[in-house]
Amino acid sequence: MTAAGEQLPEGRYGRSAEERTDRRLTIVGSVLGVLMLAFIGWLGWDYIASQKLSGEIIKFDVAAEDRLDVHLEIRKDAGMKGYCTVRALTADRAEVGRKDFRFDEAEARVDRVVSLRTTDRAANAELLGCTAD
C-alpha cells in the first residue's frame, strides 16, 4: 500500500484504461474503414460490370440550322436490343433537340450516324445514356 503522497512509476503496471480504450477504438475504426472501402469498390465494380449496353459519341456535325448528325458507337452483348438517348444543345447549353435511337442489330458493336432534328442551331451533342430492353 502506498502513502497518500507517493505515486507509482509511470508504465510499470501496464497500460491505463484510457490507453486500452484508445487502442481498441483505433483498431475498430481501421477495420470499419477497410470494410467501407471494400463495399464502395464492390458497388463500383458491380455497376460497371452490369452495363450491358453502352455508347459513345465519336463525333457530331451541324448539318443544317435544324439538324445535327451524330456518329454513335454502341457496345452491347450480341443479339441484345436497346436504345440510346441523344440531345442537342446550343452554345449556352439550352436543349434544342432530343431523340431515342434504337439499336436492334445482332452485332456486339454498332457504328451508326444518326440525324437529330433541332428547334435552333445546335453547338453540341450529348449522349444521355443507353438502356437495354
Helices and strands as residue ranges (DSSP letters): H 17-49, E 53-64, E 67-76, E 82-89, E 95-103, E 109-117, E 124-132
